[in-house]
Structures are given as C-alpha cells and as structure tokens.
C-alpha cells in the first residue's frame, strides 16, 4: 500500500520548488483595515530572516486571538448565477489528462455537452489576481420536494488540493437524490480561478507564508458567503464537506459559523505546518522551507492561524451557541500525505472537547482513496453520514414547538 501511495504521489512531475517568501504584503492590508497596527511589521523586520520570522509568528498569534475578525467578512452584494459548459481545468500534464481536457473543450465548443449553473460573486478577500477573486461554485439544486413543509437543506462541497473542475461532482449528484442541494466550490487558485501563469494550484499552499494565510482566509470566507446565498434562497439547514485541504478549510469555516451543522471531514489533520512538513505530496514545499533553515516546529508556528488544532475549543463551543454540530471524521491507515499520527490526534482532541462525531478508518492511503475500491468505500461513508445527519435535522425541526424553534433560530443568528 505504501508503494502504491508513493507511485501516485510521484507521477506528476510539474511540482515546482519555489523559494521561501515571508509574504507580509498578503496579510498587512487585513491588519491595517482592522486596526491591528501593532501587528504590522516595522521596516526593520524585513531586513533579516530572523526578525521577519518573529514578526510573522506574532501576526499568527494575533490572528488566532482575533480569529472571528480574521475569518469574518462583509457579505457580498453581487451574487449571481452563470450558465456555461463545464470544463476540466487539469493540474497535471500527463498525456491522457491533456487529451481528456482537449476532448471536453471541443465538445463544449460544439455545444455537445450540457451547460451547468455556477454561483459567482466577488470574494471578500482580495488578491492581485482578478480571476481568483471571482468565486465559482457549481450549483446542484435538489428537485422541489412534494412536502412543502419539508425544510430546504444544502451542503457546500470542497474537493482536495489541485482538484480539477469535475472532482466531487458525483457526490453532489448523490446528495441531490437525497433531496439535498449542493454547491461544489472551486477553492482559491483552483480550476477556473487559477491564474494563467500556473499549471497547478500552487498559490493555495506554497513556501510563501503570507500568501498561504491569505488563501486559507479566502477559502473560509468564500464558504461562509456560499451559506449566505443559500440562506437568501430560503435554505434552512447547512452542511459542509471537505476533502484533504478542503477539510481544513471546511473545519475552520464551521468553527466560525454556527449555521453549519453537518460536517464531513474527509482526511483530517491537526497543524497546517505539520502536514506540509511531513506529507509526501508537499515535499517540494518542505524542500524550500528547509533550504531556508526552518524546522517543523517553526513552520507550525508560522501557520498557526490556519491550523485546526488552534480552534478545537471554538468548534466545540459553536455547538453551545445553538448549533449542535454533527461531524464525520475520515482518515486512512496508510496515509503518507496526512500522516495517521496527526489524524489520531484529531480523534483524541474531538473526544476531549466533547465534539459529537463518528470516525471511520479507510484501509488505504491518501491518494489511493481515489482508487477502486476505496473511492466507493469513502463515498459510502460520506453519503450515508450526510443523509442521516440532514434527516436528523428535519426530525428535530418537526418535533420542536414553534416558540422553541424561534428562540433557537434567534440564538443561532446572534
């Protein structure tokens, strides 16, 4: 299994080792806008790596203390649905993938593929890349249910790092059959949001410390904005499903948004820096930071603000604010990208914090989860959990007296 996993993680040869950059320019605008002048690095902090590192650690500590602001936002006003032919947007340059991409493009150009609807809006987190700042989420509305009293339910789906434009679309079709609508979100720097200068979604996770912080913040607020739009459409119950990097983004969004009550974390870990350092698929990023003299412990601090480990209590506390969360945690026995030791730490932390969750262990690795038969086992766990979790929410609503339900909704809105 380890051999199979290694072959899958090394078959793409277009990973680029980019030099370490501190990337203060990616995070300073947020600090200035929110009155955190003390966190803005002084000019002398940019003159030596030691001073720059210390300044970035202080910024992460400040962001953790004020995470509600860091992952907060102003609701967009330009939500709109766009109709177009779906395209693949591959991130590898293997001949078979490029041939498939060309075939899909030709079929779309001739109008031989059906069009799909996509939710578009401007992300509250701005970057130098206009294409990245225009959020893209493929819309899978469930058919109208015959029972008009049935609460409308929806889930935001986030595929893995470097996912193409079709990843996880099958899950959304499955959720539709359950009566659950889905928004399949393109993460920052992914598929249609990927800048033309990139072959892969490198800017989402890279050796640029500040840009990686910005990309994570953007993903989290984009998820929450998707929930805003769903709420405007009359949906009442919300969930999120994330795989790998998507599970990190999903967890952070849910920890800061009590509206998100159904949570499926497909491959989960603790600290962002630990995964980058120890994971097989991020070895090119480790090479860059290691060449700059950093260690795993120091990298962990530099990305503390985007590490789930620092928000377990907040995630558990969101339940106490009127949104009892139901959580699925999936990890793998032979994972070389999210090492199992870190996933077990998540299991232990959830238990210690009293999080309501159910764990499932896959008999494979990270990349092999996408191979037969493991992708069907994984899909079964996610689909069965999401079905049961949303059904439970419907039952809770039907058995809750109106006055109590109104009080609960008021508590959640606060």
Secondary structure as UniProt FT lines:
FT   HELIX           2..10
FT   HELIX           24..33
FT   TURN            34..35
FT   HELIX           37..39
FT   HELIX           43..46
FT   HELIX           49..65
FT   HELIX           67..70
FT   STRAND          80..85
FT   HELIX           95..109
FT   TURN            110..111
FT   STRAND          115..122
FT   HELIX           130..133
FT   STRAND          134..140
FT   TURN            148..149
FT   STRAND          153..158
FT   TURN            161..162
FT   TURN            165..168
FT   HELIX           169..177
FT   TURN            178..179
FT   STRAND          181..185
FT   TURN            188..189
FT   HELIX           191..193
FT   TURN            196..197
FT   HELIX           202..204
FT   HELIX           209..232
FT   TURN            233..234
FT   STRAND          237..243
FT   HELIX           245..255
FT   TURN            258..259
FT   STRAND          260..266
FT   HELIX           272..278
FT   HELIX           280..282
FT   HELIX           283..291
FT   TURN            292..293
FT   HELIX           296..302
FT   HELIX           304..306
FT   HELIX           308..311
FT   HELIX           312..320
FT   TURN            321..322
FT   STRAND          326..332
FT   TURN            333..334
FT   TURN            336..339
FT   HELIX           340..352
FT   TURN            353..354
FT   STRAND          357..362
FT   HELIX           367..370
FT   TURN            372..373
FT   HELIX           374..399
FT   HELIX           402..413
//
